[in-house]
Amino acid sequence: MKKIYSRLIITLVFIISTSAIVNGQAALLVLIFGDKIATEKFHLSIDAGINISSMPGLKTGKSNTGLYFGLGTFIKINDKWALTPEFKPISTRGAKSVLPLRDYSAALTNINYDFVLNYIDVPVIAQYKLNKKVFIGAGPQLSFLTSAKQVSTGTIPLGSKVDIEEKMNENFKPVYFSVPLEIGYSLSDFRKGKGMDIKFRYNIGASEMINANKYGSTTGTTFQLFLSFPFVK
């Protein structure tokens, strides 16, 4: 229960700090792309929140919490349907307390091993409005691995704690496919009428994440909670 509370606190702090700089970032996007992107039928958004990921299928492992940040677009099809392609260059996944790809038990005691995986996510979500406030969505997502590392934390014979971080890109698939399922709530009066969306996604892994077949197999799952700040006229 304490871990759940800690994650909620981290989420709130990150979202609050992010919302303070969103208006400036959105204004910069408008200066770059022009006013034509800022309409009700087509506009950009800044999205920020957290991933809570896990790697089910492995012999051991606990969930990992990471950042989720990037750019969204909104393409209105009609009063009910919209398409929302996105580009998320910061999407951290992984798992804690896993079995190691490289074992340091001969040199360290009280060892813990974590996987930290960073991806660029490119989801394309078909969104459907249930009413003025609530919407649901689903679609395919491709994720491109930018970095993978094993973090080994343990104690050396002299008693000091050490962290060993090693790149493990070759042990993980460079491209990962998943299917996000989304539910969201729109606060249309927030930010002087420009609005804000609260989104929750359950990301179902649909392809193998690991290259090292002898180690194990997992398609991964990720819960995502984030805020979307649209820039519209």
MIZAVEX-295646 format. One record per residue (C-alpha): residue in three letters; x, y, z. Coordinates in Angstrom, 2 decimals. Example, Ala and Ser with C-alpha at 12.3 -4.5 7.8 and 13.67 -1.06 7.14 Angstrom:
! MIZAVEX-295646
<torse 'ALA',<12.30,-4.50,7.80>>
<torse 'SER',<13.67,-1.06,7.14>>
! end
This chain:
! MIZAVEX-295646
<torse 'MET',<0.00,0.00,0.00>>
<torse 'LYS',<2.86,2.38,0.80>>
<torse 'LYS',<4.31,1.82,-2.67>>
<torse 'ILE',<0.96,2.69,-4.26>>
<torse 'TYR',<0.77,5.93,-2.27>>
<torse 'SER',<4.35,6.78,-3.24>>
<torse 'ARG',<3.55,6.33,-6.93>>
<torse 'LEU',<0.46,8.50,-6.66>>
<torse 'ILE',<2.49,11.26,-4.98>>
<torse 'ILE',<5.17,11.05,-7.68>>
<torse 'THR',<2.48,11.25,-10.35>>
<torse 'LEU',<0.85,14.33,-8.84>>
<torse 'VAL',<4.18,16.16,-8.38>>
<torse 'PHE',<5.23,15.45,-11.96>>
<torse 'ILE',<1.89,16.45,-13.47>>
<torse 'ILE',<1.67,19.68,-11.46>>
<torse 'SER',<5.23,20.70,-12.34>>
<torse 'THR',<4.63,19.87,-16.00>>
<torse 'SER',<1.40,21.86,-16.23>>
<torse 'ALA',<3.28,24.99,-15.16>>
<torse 'ILE',<5.39,24.94,-18.35>>
<torse 'VAL',<2.87,23.56,-20.83>>
<torse 'ASN',<1.52,26.93,-21.99>>
<torse 'GLY',<4.98,28.14,-22.96>>
<torse 'GLN',<5.74,24.94,-24.88>>
<torse 'ALA',<2.41,25.09,-26.73>>
<torse 'ALA',<3.07,28.72,-27.67>>
<torse 'LEU',<6.47,27.70,-29.06>>
<torse 'LEU',<4.81,25.02,-31.21>>
<torse 'VAL',<2.41,27.61,-32.62>>
<torse 'LEU',<5.31,29.93,-33.47>>
<torse 'ILE',<6.98,27.05,-35.35>>
<torse 'PHE',<3.97,25.58,-37.14>>
<torse 'GLY',<1.62,28.55,-37.44>>
<torse 'ASP',<-2.00,29.20,-36.48>>
<torse 'LYS',<-3.32,26.66,-39.00>>
<torse 'ILE',<-2.63,23.81,-36.57>>
<torse 'ALA',<-4.75,25.39,-33.83>>
<torse 'THR',<-8.33,24.56,-34.83>>
<torse 'GLU',<-11.07,22.41,-33.37>>
<torse 'LYS',<-10.69,19.96,-36.26>>
<torse 'PHE',<-6.92,19.63,-36.07>>
<torse 'HIS',<-4.59,20.66,-33.28>>
<torse 'LEU',<-1.56,19.62,-31.26>>
<torse 'SER',<-1.22,18.75,-27.59>>
<torse 'ILE',<1.52,18.29,-25.03>>
<torse 'ASP',<1.12,15.04,-23.05>>
<torse 'ALA',<2.84,14.23,-19.75>>
<torse 'GLY',<2.46,11.55,-17.07>>
<torse 'ILE',<3.83,8.21,-15.93>>
<torse 'ASN',<4.17,4.59,-17.01>>
<torse 'ILE',<3.72,1.73,-14.55>>
<torse 'SER',<5.14,-1.21,-16.46>>
<torse 'SER',<5.74,-4.88,-15.80>>
<torse 'MET',<7.19,-7.87,-17.64>>
<torse 'PRO',<4.86,-10.82,-16.92>>
<torse 'GLY',<6.18,-14.20,-17.95>>
<torse 'LEU',<9.56,-13.80,-16.31>>
<torse 'LYS',<10.33,-15.98,-13.28>>
<torse 'THR',<10.67,-12.92,-11.04>>
<torse 'GLY',<9.95,-9.23,-11.39>>
<torse 'LYS',<8.04,-6.29,-9.97>>
<torse 'SER',<6.54,-3.25,-11.68>>
<torse 'ASN',<8.66,-0.25,-12.66>>
<torse 'THR',<7.59,3.42,-12.72>>
<torse 'GLY',<8.87,5.79,-15.41>>
<torse 'LEU',<8.11,9.03,-17.23>>
<torse 'TYR',<5.83,9.42,-20.24>>
<torse 'PHE',<6.06,12.60,-22.30>>
<torse 'GLY',<5.57,13.80,-25.86>>
<torse 'LEU',<3.39,15.30,-28.55>>
<torse 'GLY',<-0.16,14.42,-29.54>>
<torse 'THR',<-2.36,15.40,-32.46>>
<torse 'PHE',<-6.14,15.53,-32.77>>
<torse 'ILE',<-7.89,14.94,-36.10>>
<torse 'LYS',<-11.68,15.33,-35.89>>
<torse 'ILE',<-13.62,12.96,-38.15>>
<torse 'ASN',<-17.14,13.83,-36.98>>
<torse 'ASP',<-18.94,14.74,-33.75>>
<torse 'LYS',<-18.24,11.28,-32.27>>
<torse 'TRP',<-15.01,10.04,-33.83>>
<torse 'ALA',<-11.46,11.37,-33.93>>
<torse 'LEU',<-8.01,10.06,-34.78>>
<torse 'THR',<-5.12,10.88,-32.44>>
<torse 'PRO',<-1.67,9.96,-33.80>>
<torse 'GLU',<1.06,10.66,-31.23>>
<torse 'PHE',<4.82,10.87,-30.88>>
<torse 'LYS',<6.17,10.11,-27.40>>
<torse 'PRO',<10.01,10.31,-27.31>>
<torse 'ILE',<10.10,9.65,-23.55>>
<torse 'SER',<8.48,6.38,-22.49>>
<torse 'THR',<10.27,4.43,-19.77>>
<torse 'ARG',<9.40,0.79,-19.09>>
<torse 'GLY',<11.07,-2.19,-17.45>>
<torse 'ALA',<10.85,-4.26,-14.28>>
<torse 'LYS',<12.41,-4.37,-10.84>>
<torse 'SER',<13.89,-7.31,-8.90>>
<torse 'VAL',<14.44,-9.47,-11.97>>
<torse 'LEU',<16.84,-12.32,-12.58>>
<torse 'PRO',<20.07,-10.92,-14.09>>
<torse 'LEU',<21.25,-11.11,-17.65>>
<torse 'ARG',<24.73,-10.61,-16.17>>
<torse 'ASP',<25.26,-12.05,-12.70>>
<torse 'TYR',<27.42,-10.29,-10.06>>
<torse 'SER',<26.74,-12.63,-7.16>>
<torse 'ALA',<30.43,-13.64,-7.05>>
<torse 'ALA',<31.47,-10.07,-6.24>>
<torse 'LEU',<28.46,-8.53,-4.48>>
<torse 'THR',<26.04,-9.51,-1.73>>
<torse 'ASN',<22.41,-8.46,-1.17>>
<torse 'ILE',<22.05,-7.87,-4.90>>
<torse 'ASN',<19.01,-6.50,-6.67>>
<torse 'TYR',<18.69,-6.35,-10.46>>
<torse 'ASP',<16.43,-3.98,-12.42>>
<torse 'PHE',<15.75,-3.54,-16.13>>
<torse 'VAL',<15.27,0.06,-17.35>>
<torse 'LEU',<14.03,0.31,-20.95>>
<torse 'ASN',<13.49,3.56,-22.83>>
<torse 'TYR',<11.32,3.74,-25.93>>
<torse 'ILE',<9.94,6.14,-28.50>>
<torse 'ASP',<6.22,5.36,-28.67>>
<torse 'VAL',<4.15,6.01,-31.81>>
<torse 'PRO',<0.49,5.18,-31.06>>
<torse 'VAL',<-2.41,5.84,-33.43>>
<torse 'ILE',<-5.61,5.91,-31.38>>
<torse 'ALA',<-9.16,5.91,-32.75>>
<torse 'GLN',<-11.15,7.90,-30.21>>
<torse 'TYR',<-14.92,7.75,-29.62>>
<torse 'LYS',<-16.89,10.27,-27.50>>
<torse 'LEU',<-19.43,8.69,-25.17>>
<torse 'ASN',<-20.64,12.14,-24.13>>
<torse 'LYS',<-19.27,15.70,-23.82>>
<torse 'LYS',<-16.81,14.68,-21.10>>
<torse 'VAL',<-15.99,10.99,-21.46>>
<torse 'PHE',<-14.26,9.26,-24.37>>
<torse 'ILE',<-12.72,5.87,-25.09>>
<torse 'GLY',<-10.14,4.75,-27.62>>
<torse 'ALA',<-7.93,1.99,-28.94>>
<torse 'GLY',<-5.38,1.39,-31.66>>
<torse 'PRO',<-1.98,0.04,-32.61>>
<torse 'GLN',<1.32,1.27,-31.21>>
<torse 'LEU',<4.91,0.81,-32.36>>
<torse 'SER',<7.68,1.39,-29.82>>
<torse 'PHE',<11.32,1.84,-30.82>>
<torse 'LEU',<13.96,0.92,-28.24>>
<torse 'THR',<16.41,3.78,-27.59>>
<torse 'SER',<18.23,2.30,-24.59>>
<torse 'ALA',<18.14,-0.75,-22.35>>
<torse 'LYS',<20.18,-1.29,-19.24>>
<torse 'GLN',<20.54,-3.62,-16.30>>
<torse 'VAL',<21.02,-1.85,-12.98>>
<torse 'SER',<22.73,-4.07,-10.41>>
<torse 'THR',<22.66,-2.81,-6.82>>
<torse 'GLY',<24.62,-4.63,-4.12>>
<torse 'THR',<27.21,-4.50,-1.35>>
<torse 'ILE',<30.95,-4.98,-1.87>>
<torse 'PRO',<33.06,-6.91,0.72>>
<torse 'LEU',<34.13,-3.63,2.39>>
<torse 'GLY',<30.49,-2.85,3.15>>
<torse 'SER',<29.76,-0.04,0.69>>
<torse 'LYS',<26.77,-0.14,-1.63>>
<torse 'VAL',<27.40,0.13,-5.36>>
<torse 'ASP',<25.26,0.52,-8.48>>
<torse 'ILE',<26.45,-1.02,-11.74>>
<torse 'GLU',<24.65,0.14,-14.89>>
<torse 'GLU',<25.26,-1.77,-18.12>>
<torse 'LYS',<23.87,-1.31,-21.60>>
<torse 'MET',<21.84,-4.34,-22.68>>
<torse 'ASN',<20.36,-3.20,-25.99>>
<torse 'GLU',<21.40,-6.37,-27.79>>
<torse 'ASN',<19.28,-8.44,-25.39>>
<torse 'PHE',<16.00,-6.67,-26.24>>
<torse 'LYS',<14.00,-6.37,-29.45>>
<torse 'PRO',<14.56,-3.01,-31.23>>
<torse 'VAL',<10.86,-2.71,-32.15>>
<torse 'TYR',<7.96,-3.58,-29.88>>
<torse 'PHE',<4.26,-3.77,-30.82>>
<torse 'SER',<1.36,-3.22,-28.43>>
<torse 'VAL',<-2.32,-2.24,-28.32>>
<torse 'PRO',<-3.34,0.66,-26.02>>
<torse 'LEU',<-6.89,0.75,-24.62>>
<torse 'GLU',<-7.89,4.20,-23.44>>
<torse 'ILE',<-10.49,5.96,-21.34>>
<torse 'GLY',<-10.40,9.69,-20.82>>
<torse 'TYR',<-12.19,12.64,-19.24>>
<torse 'SER',<-12.23,16.12,-20.76>>
<torse 'LEU',<-12.10,19.31,-18.66>>
<torse 'SER',<-13.24,21.73,-21.35>>
<torse 'ASP',<-13.28,24.84,-19.11>>
<torse 'PHE',<-9.73,24.39,-17.87>>
<torse 'ARG',<-6.90,26.72,-19.06>>
<torse 'LYS',<-9.21,29.58,-20.09>>
<torse 'GLY',<-11.32,27.35,-22.31>>
<torse 'LYS',<-8.45,25.55,-24.06>>
<torse 'GLY',<-9.19,22.49,-21.98>>
<torse 'MET',<-7.28,19.55,-20.55>>
<torse 'ASP',<-7.80,15.81,-20.87>>
<torse 'ILE',<-7.07,13.20,-18.23>>
<torse 'LYS',<-6.22,9.88,-19.89>>
<torse 'PHE',<-5.73,6.37,-18.58>>
<torse 'ARG',<-4.38,3.63,-20.84>>
<torse 'TYR',<-3.82,-0.07,-20.45>>
<torse 'ASN',<-1.15,-1.03,-22.95>>
<torse 'ILE',<-1.31,-4.71,-23.93>>
<torse 'GLY',<1.95,-6.09,-25.25>>
<torse 'ALA',<1.54,-8.01,-28.52>>
<torse 'SER',<5.13,-8.89,-29.44>>
<torse 'GLU',<8.22,-10.31,-27.72>>
<torse 'MET',<10.40,-7.83,-25.83>>
<torse 'ILE',<13.47,-9.99,-25.18>>
<torse 'ASN',<16.09,-11.24,-27.64>>
<torse 'ALA',<17.78,-13.57,-25.15>>
<torse 'ASN',<15.52,-16.63,-25.55>>
<torse 'LYS',<17.36,-18.61,-22.86>>
<torse 'TYR',<16.56,-15.90,-20.33>>
<torse 'GLY',<12.77,-15.91,-20.68>>
<torse 'SER',<9.88,-14.50,-22.64>>
<torse 'THR',<7.54,-11.57,-22.06>>
<torse 'THR',<5.30,-9.27,-24.09>>
<torse 'GLY',<5.01,-6.73,-21.26>>
<torse 'THR',<2.11,-4.62,-20.01>>
<torse 'THR',<1.98,-0.93,-19.15>>
<torse 'PHE',<-0.51,1.25,-17.29>>
<torse 'GLN',<-0.29,4.89,-18.36>>
<torse 'LEU',<-1.77,7.88,-16.55>>
<torse 'PHE',<-1.21,11.27,-18.13>>
<torse 'LEU',<-2.58,14.72,-18.84>>
<torse 'SER',<-3.07,16.06,-22.34>>
<torse 'PHE',<-2.92,19.82,-22.87>>
<torse 'PRO',<-4.40,20.71,-26.29>>
<torse 'PHE',<-3.57,23.96,-28.00>>
<torse 'VAL',<-6.70,25.17,-29.79>>
<torse 'LYS',<-8.10,28.58,-30.68>>
! end
